[in-house]
Amino acid sequence: MTYHYYGDKNADIVLIQPVGEHDLPEIENEVAEIKKLTSVDFQLIAVKVDDWNDELSPWNAPAVFGNEGFGNGAEDTLAEILTLCSDKSKNYYIGGYSLAGLFALWAAFQTEKFSGVAAASPSVWFPDFVGYMKENKIKCDAVYLSLGDKEERTKNAVMSKVGNCIRESYDLLTGQGIECALEWNKGGHFKEPALRTAKGFAWVMNGR
């Protein structure tokens, strides 16, 4: 894992975002969008993972597209991310896009370190994840969820469940008294991920 730092290193708020190689060219645009949406100072740490399907997956699952299944490396990834969260004077938020959004949600069930989660187009279709949410309680106060309005219209049988899964996730979280937003964006899964993630981080930072 490598770390890329953006924004104000002295800020009280630190945003942590797992990213893949494909995300890095867009991070500066994302930071600029966050700054448009909030006046709050922040630092963003992009944590680049090397094996997306392994390092961000909470447990093993079969492939849903192509041949690559999902590993169970999330625990190790979170342990490393928590080493970035040692300054008790700062507030930490975790977020991400797609499988990184799912990881961010899962991470907030493991630790009280994060004040909020920005899960943009998260892979909540992931096998058994909604069931996991039903049986456990998240340990943060605020969760932002979003999805593209065309994402559930895929022919992939597993991924087409994403719309129902995110509605159920929203209902579960609000039912637990968590401050939660569910925003529907125009388009499919690959449209404007940086902007969608920026909106999520701005929402949790702005005190909702």
WOBEL-V784525 format. One record per residue. N is the residue number from 1. RES is the residue in one small letter. SS is DSSP state (helix for helix, strand for strand, loop for the rest). D_CENTER is the distance of its C-alpha to the mean C-alpha in whole Angstrom. Layout:
[[N RES SS D_CENTER] [N RES SS D_CENTER]]
//
This chain:
[[1 m loop 17] [2 t strand 18] [3 y strand 17] [4 h strand 17] [5 y strand 18] [6 y strand 18] [7 g strand 19] [8 d loop 21] [9 k loop 22] [10 n loop 23] [11 a loop 21] [12 d loop 20] [13 i strand 17] [14 v strand 14] [15 l strand 11] [16 i strand 9] [17 q strand 7] [18 p strand 8] [19 v strand 10] [20 g loop 13] [21 e helix 16] [22 h helix 16] [23 d helix 13] [24 l helix 16] [25 p helix 18] [26 e helix 16] [27 i helix 14] [28 e helix 18] [29 n helix 17] [30 e helix 14] [31 v helix 15] [32 a helix 19] [33 e helix 17] [34 i helix 15] [35 k helix 19] [36 k helix 20] [37 l helix 18] [38 t loop 19] [39 s loop 22] [40 v loop 20] [41 d loop 20] [42 f loop 17] [43 q strand 17] [44 l strand 14] [45 i strand 13] [46 a strand 12] [47 v strand 12] [48 k strand 14] [49 v loop 14] [50 d loop 17] [51 d loop 17] [52 w helix 13] [53 n helix 14] [54 d helix 16] [55 e helix 14] [56 l loop 10] [57 s loop 12] [58 p loop 13] [59 w loop 17] [60 n loop 19] [61 a strand 19] [62 p loop 21] [63 a loop 21] [64 v loop 20] [65 f loop 21] [66 g loop 23] [67 n loop 24] [68 e loop 21] [69 g loop 20] [70 f strand 17] [71 g loop 18] [72 n loop 17] [73 g loop 16] [74 a helix 13] [75 e helix 15] [76 d helix 17] [77 t helix 14] [78 l helix 13] [79 a helix 16] [80 e helix 16] [81 i helix 13] [82 l helix 15] [83 t loop 18] [84 l loop 17] [85 c loop 17] [86 s loop 20] [87 d loop 22] [88 k loop 22] [89 s loop 23] [90 k loop 20] [91 n strand 17] [92 y strand 13] [93 y strand 10] [94 i strand 6] [95 g strand 4] [96 g strand 3] [97 y strand 5] [98 s loop 7] [99 l helix 7] [100 a helix 5] [101 g helix 2] [102 l helix 5] [103 f helix 6] [104 a helix 4] [105 l helix 6] [106 w helix 9] [107 a helix 9] [108 a helix 10] [109 f helix 13] [110 q helix 14] [111 t loop 15] [112 e loop 16] [113 k loop 15] [114 f strand 12] [115 s strand 13] [116 g strand 10] [117 v strand 6] [118 a strand 5] [119 a strand 3] [120 a strand 6] [121 s loop 8] [122 p loop 6] [123 s loop 9] [124 v loop 10] [125 w loop 14] [126 f loop 13] [127 p loop 17] [128 d loop 17] [129 f helix 14] [130 v helix 15] [131 g helix 18] [132 y helix 16] [133 m helix 15] [134 k helix 18] [135 e helix 20] [136 n loop 18] [137 k loop 17] [138 i loop 14] [139 k loop 15] [140 c loop 13] [141 d loop 15] [142 a strand 12] [143 v strand 10] [144 y strand 9] [145 l strand 9] [146 s strand 10] [147 l strand 12] [148 g strand 15] [149 d loop 18] [150 k loop 19] [151 e helix 17] [152 e helix 18] [153 r helix 22] [154 t loop 21] [155 k loop 24] [156 n loop 22] [157 a loop 23] [158 v loop 20] [159 m helix 17] [160 s helix 19] [161 k helix 18] [162 v helix 15] [163 g helix 16] [164 n helix 18] [165 c helix 15] [166 i helix 13] [167 r helix 16] [168 e helix 17] [169 s helix 14] [170 y helix 14] [171 d helix 18] [172 l helix 17] [173 l helix 15] [174 t helix 18] [175 g helix 20] [176 q loop 19] [177 g loop 20] [178 i loop 16] [179 e strand 16] [180 c strand 14] [181 a strand 13] [182 l strand 13] [183 e strand 14] [184 w strand 16] [185 n strand 16] [186 k loop 19] [187 g loop 19] [188 g loop 17] [189 h loop 14] [190 f loop 15] [191 k loop 16] [192 e loop 15] [193 p helix 11] [194 a helix 12] [195 l helix 13] [196 r helix 11] [197 t helix 8] [198 a helix 11] [199 k helix 12] [200 g helix 9] [201 f helix 9] [202 a helix 13] [203 w helix 13] [204 v helix 12] [205 m helix 14] [206 n loop 17] [207 g loop 18] [208 r loop 17]]
//
